[in-house]
Amino acid sequence: MHDFWSVDDDQREEELTQFLKNLVMAGGALALATAGTGVWTVGVTL
């Protein structure tokens, strides 16, 4: 497993940015899956 806290500050900031970007994309995919249209939706209307 990657040891996030032992890397230097520049690399830690870059990896945190990438992690948060991935988290936002996962949240967007979840929102689309619950409120979108089509076969894969859950059927919740917002």
Backbone as a ProteinNet text record, in pm:
[ID]
protein_1_A
[PRIMARY]
MHDFWSVDDDQREEELTQFLKNLVMAGGALALATAGTGVWTVGVTL
[TERTIARY]
84	0	88.6	41.4	118.1	118.9	237.2	251.5	241.8	120.7	93.1	168.6	182.5	237.5	388.9	457.4	603.8	664.1	583.9	636.3	658.6	736.1	762.5	637.2	641.5	522.4	468.8	556.7	510.3	435.5	489.5	425.3	294.9	292.8	171.7	60	92.5	-8.7	-63.2	25.5	-18.2	-106.7	-69.7	-148.7	-282.8	-287.1	-412.9	-505.8	-449.1	-528.3	-586.4	-506.8	-555.2	-662.4	-644.3	-743.1	-875.7	-870.3	-993.6	-1062.4	-984.1	-1042.7	-1113.3	-1052.9	-1115.8	-1242.6	-1240.2	-1356.6	-1472.5	-1443.1	-1546.5	-1605.4	-1521.5	-1572.8	-1659.6	-1622.1	-1704.6	-1838.6	-1839	-1963.1	-2052.4	-1993.2	-2070.3	-2130.6	-2055	-2106.9	-2221.4	-2209.1	-2315.6	-2441.4	-2423.8	-2538.9	-2605.9	-2527.8	-2583.8	-2656.3	-2601.1	-2663.8	-2796.2	-2808.8	-2933.2	-3037.7	-2997.1	-3094	-3097.1	-3014.6	-3009.8	-3124	-3116.2	-3218	-3152.2	-3228.5	-3175.2	-3189.6	-3125.9	-3139.1	-3069.8	-2957.8	-2876.2	-2916.3	-3020.7	-3057.1	-3133.1	-3130.4	-3202.8	-3347.4	-3371.3	-3506.1	-3545.6	-3449.4	-3477.4	-3482.2	-3584.6	-3591.5	-3546	-3469.1	-3419.8	-3497.7
-117.9	0	124.3	230.3	353.4	428.4	471.6	545.6	695.4	747.5	885.6	986.4	960.4	1060	1066.6	971.7	974.6	1038.9	1085	1149.4	1297.8	1362.4	1504.3	1587.9	1713.8	1799.1	1820.8	1838.1	1861.4	1740.9	1622.8	1501.8	1476	1505.7	1486.6	1576.1	1700.4	1792.8	1745.2	1695.4	1645	1520.8	1430.6	1310.2	1341	1439.5	1480	1539.8	1619.3	1676.5	1567.1	1467.6	1357	1277	1253.7	1180.7	1254.7	1385.4	1463.2	1469.5	1474.9	1473.5	1341.2	1230.9	1099.9	1089.6	1147.7	1146.2	1223.7	1337.5	1417	1341.5	1274.5	1197.7	1081.2	1016.2	907.7	960.8	1076.6	1137.7	1175.8	1227.3	1261	1137.8	1030.4	905.5	851	862.8	818.2	903.5	1034.6	1123	1092.9	1068.6	1035.3	900.9	805.2	673.2	679.3	769.3	775.3	863.2	966.1	1061.5	1063.9	985.7	987.2	908.8	893.5	814.3	691.8	589.7	470.9	346.8	241	110.7	103.1	172.8	157.9	249.7	326.6	421	352.6	414.2	365.1	412.2	527.4	577.7	684.1	748.5	854.2	986	1067.5	1197.6	1303.5	1397.9	1506.4	1632
0	0	0	-60.8	-71.7	61	105.3	230.4	199.9	205.6	166.6	251.7	381.1	472.8	470.8	407.3	408.2	283.8	190.2	69.8	96	8.4	26.6	-1.1	40.4	36.5	-104.1	-202.5	-339.5	-393.6	-370.7	-419.7	-343.4	-215	-135.2	-186.8	-219	-270.6	-405.2	-491.3	-621.6	-606.1	-517.5	-497.6	-431.9	-342.9	-282.7	-388.1	-478.1	-587.1	-675	-709.2	-791.3	-718.9	-589	-511	-506.7	-482.5	-475.7	-611.4	-718.5	-852.2	-878	-838.1	-853.7	-769.3	-649.6	-562.4	-624.7	-685.9	-752	-870.3	-948	-1062	-1015.8	-906.5	-853.8	-803.7	-740.5	-695.9	-812.3	-919.1	-1038.2	-1103.1	-1106.9	-1163.7	-1078.4	-947.1	-858	-876.4	-887.8	-909.2	-1042.3	-1145.3	-1275.4	-1271.3	-1197.2	-1188.1	-1114.3	-1019.2	-942.9	-1009.5	-1082.8	-1137.4	-1289.3	-1354.6	-1500	-1561.7	-1690.8	-1760.9	-1821.3	-1844.7	-1909.1	-1824.4	-1870.5	-1809.4	-1674.2	-1655.3	-1536.2	-1422.3	-1434	-1329.2	-1214.9	-1101.3	-986	-990.4	-1051.6	-1067	-968.2	-904.3	-809.7	-886.5	-862.7	-926.7	-829.7	-877.4	-790	-811.3
[MASK]
++++++++++++++++++++++++++++++++++++++++++++++

